[in-house]
Amino acid sequence: MDTNHGYLKYSLGPEGSGELRIAEASYRANGRGAQMSYAVLDSAVGQLLIAATQYGLSWLGVHESASYLETELRRDYPLAEIRGGSDATDALAARILDHLRDNTPLKIPIDIRATPFQAAVWSELCAIPSGTTRSYGEIARRIERPSASRAVGHANGSNPIAILIPCHRAIGADGSLTGYRWGLEYKRRLLAREGARTRLEPPLAGQDPLPFG
């Protein structure tokens, strides 16, 4: 896969934070002009669906239902040509799963669209170390838009690469969990897996957080 459209990078250092570079996507709004293939992975957190163009990762969602994830993918990219997995997508999926399961170093090409504001928010999310959280207001201050906490929330909700762009690390000012596209239970599992200190609700019966894999 070509890396000209951007990359997402994580290291094994003690901070455990990532670096995000977003360039111009290979497709237009609503996925017009995109050809994407997708793969579904099993993990202890839930089903993961990743979708990619020939240039890089474009979408990642988490849910208990693979059919729901496919529906959401097609809803986000209604004008894209979307098909089942390819060798390149399967290989990318394996690298992502290895990173999530074993915290192996990860640098992958990405192919996503972003406004300048979204790119700033998503980059700030990637800078949050694993196991820590930041409020929407703190993220707004860090991107020098202190009055834009509501807009930060909207940018979080439009994040196309769940978990890897870690919007689950954005929480309420009082430490409580707030809205998450994939459901608060998945947000709770991800934060508990990372050891984050928040006002986490108790896990549902039989749904204790586990490592990926």
C-alpha positions in Angstrom: 0.0 0.0 0.0 1.2 3.5 -0.9 1.8 5.9 2.1 1.3 9.1 0.2 -2.0 9.8 1.8 -0.8 9.7 5.3 0.1 7.4 8.1 -0.6 6.4 11.7 2.3 5.5 14.0 2.5 4.1 17.5 5.6 3.1 19.4 6.4 0.9 22.4 7.8 3.8 24.4 6.7 4.4 28.0 4.3 7.2 26.8 2.6 4.8 24.4 1.2 7.7 22.3 0.9 7.9 18.5 1.6 10.2 15.6 -1.0 11.0 12.9 -0.4 12.5 9.5 -3.3 13.1 7.2 -2.8 14.2 3.6 -5.4 14.5 0.9 -7.6 11.4 0.5 -7.7 9.4 -2.7 -11.5 9.7 -2.9 -14.1 12.5 -2.5 -17.0 13.1 -0.1 -19.1 10.0 0.7 -16.5 7.8 -0.7 -17.0 8.8 -4.3 -14.2 7.3 -6.4 -13.1 4.9 -3.7 -12.6 1.2 -4.1 -12.5 -0.5 -0.6 -12.1 -4.0 0.6 -12.8 -5.1 4.1 -12.0 -7.8 6.7 -13.7 -8.8 9.9 -11.6 -9.9 12.9 -12.5 -11.5 16.2 -11.2 -10.0 19.3 -12.1 -10.2 23.0 -13.4 -6.6 22.8 -15.8 -7.4 20.0 -15.9 -7.9 16.2 -13.5 -5.5 14.4 -14.2 -4.5 10.8 -11.4 -2.7 8.9 -11.7 -1.3 5.4 -9.0 0.0 3.2 -8.3 1.4 -0.3 -5.2 0.5 -2.2 -3.5 3.4 -0.4 -4.3 2.6 3.2 -6.7 2.1 6.1 -9.9 4.1 5.7 -12.3 2.7 8.4 -12.3 0.7 11.6 -15.3 -0.1 13.7 -16.1 -2.3 16.7 -19.3 -4.1 17.6 -20.7 -7.5 18.4 -22.3 -7.8 15.0 -20.3 -8.0 11.8 -23.4 -7.3 9.7 -24.0 -4.1 11.7 -20.4 -3.0 11.1 -20.8 -3.6 7.4 -24.0 -1.6 7.3 -22.2 1.3 9.1 -19.3 1.2 6.7 -21.6 1.4 3.7 -23.6 4.2 5.4 -20.4 6.2 5.9 -19.2 5.6 2.3 -22.4 5.3 0.3 -20.7 6.2 -3.0 -17.7 3.8 -2.6 -17.3 0.5 -4.3 -17.0 -1.9 -1.3 -16.2 -5.6 -1.6 -14.9 -8.5 0.5 -11.3 -8.9 1.6 -8.1 -8.8 -0.4 -4.7 -10.2 0.5 -3.5 -6.6 1.2 -6.4 -5.8 3.5 -6.1 -9.1 5.3 -2.3 -8.5 5.9 -3.1 -5.0 7.2 -5.8 -6.4 9.5 -3.3 -8.9 10.9 -0.8 -6.1 11.7 -3.5 -4.1 13.4 -4.6 -7.1 15.5 -1.0 -7.8 16.5 -0.6 -4.3 17.7 -3.8 -4.3 19.7 -3.1 -7.7 21.2 0.6 -7.5 21.9 1.4 -3.7 21.6 3.8 -4.4 18.8 5.0 -1.2 17.1 2.7 0.0 14.3 3.1 2.3 11.4 0.4 1.9 8.8 -0.7 3.9 5.8 -4.1 5.6 6.0 -6.4 7.1 3.5 -9.0 9.3 5.2 -10.6 12.6 4.7 -10.5 15.3 7.4 -11.2 19.0 7.8 -8.4 21.0 9.4 -10.3 21.0 12.7 -10.9 17.3 12.6 -7.3 16.6 11.8 -6.2 18.8 14.8 -8.6 16.9 17.1 -7.7 13.5 15.9 -4.0 14.3 16.2 -4.5 15.4 19.8 -6.4 12.1 20.5 -3.4 10.2 19.2 -1.1 12.1 21.5 -3.0 10.9 24.6 -0.9 8.1 26.2 -2.5 4.8 26.6 -4.0 4.4 30.1 -4.8 8.1 30.4 -7.8 10.3 29.4 -8.5 13.9 28.6 -11.7 15.9 28.7 -13.2 17.4 25.6 -12.5 20.8 27.1 -8.9 19.9 27.7 -8.5 18.7 24.1 -10.1 22.0 22.9 -7.6 24.0 25.0 -4.7 22.0 23.6 -5.7 22.7 20.0 -6.1 26.4 21.0 -9.9 26.4 20.6 -10.9 26.7 24.2 -14.6 27.4 23.5 -14.9 24.5 21.1 -15.5 21.5 23.4 -18.8 20.7 21.7 -17.2 20.8 18.3 -14.4 18.5 19.7 -17.2 16.1 20.6 -18.6 16.1 17.1 -15.1 15.6 15.7 -14.7 12.6 18.0 -18.0 11.2 16.7 -16.8 11.5 13.1 -13.5 9.6 13.7 -13.4 6.9 11.0 -10.7 4.8 12.6 -12.0 3.6 16.0 -9.5 2.5 18.7 -6.4 3.5 16.6 -7.4 7.1 16.7 -8.4 6.7 20.3 -11.5 8.8 20.7 -12.5 6.4 23.6 -9.9 8.3 25.7 -12.0 11.5 25.6 -14.3 11.7 28.6 -16.5 14.2 30.5 -14.9 16.9 32.6 -16.0 15.0 35.8 -14.4 11.8 34.7 -17.6 10.1 33.5 -18.0 8.3 30.3 -19.9 10.1 27.6 -21.2 9.3 24.2 -19.3 6.8 22.0 -20.4 5.8 18.5 -20.0 2.1 19.2 -21.6 2.1 22.6 -20.5 3.0 26.1 -19.8 -0.6 27.0 -17.1 -0.8 24.3 -15.6 2.5 25.5 -15.6 1.1 29.1 -13.9 -2.1 27.9 -11.2 -0.3 26.0 -10.4 2.1 28.9 -10.4 -0.7 31.4 -8.1 -2.7 29.2 -5.7 0.2 29.2 -5.9 0.7 33.0 -7.4 4.2 32.6 -8.7 5.8 35.8 -12.2 7.1 35.2 -15.7 6.9 36.7 -16.1 3.5 35.0 -19.4 1.7 35.3 -19.1 -1.9 36.5 -18.8 -4.4 33.7 -21.9 -6.2 32.6 -22.1 -9.8 33.7 -19.8 -12.0 31.8 -18.2 -9.1 30.0 -15.0 -8.4 31.9 -12.4 -6.7 29.7 -9.8 -9.0 28.2 -6.8 -8.6 26.0 -7.3 -8.6 22.3 -6.9 -11.8 20.4 
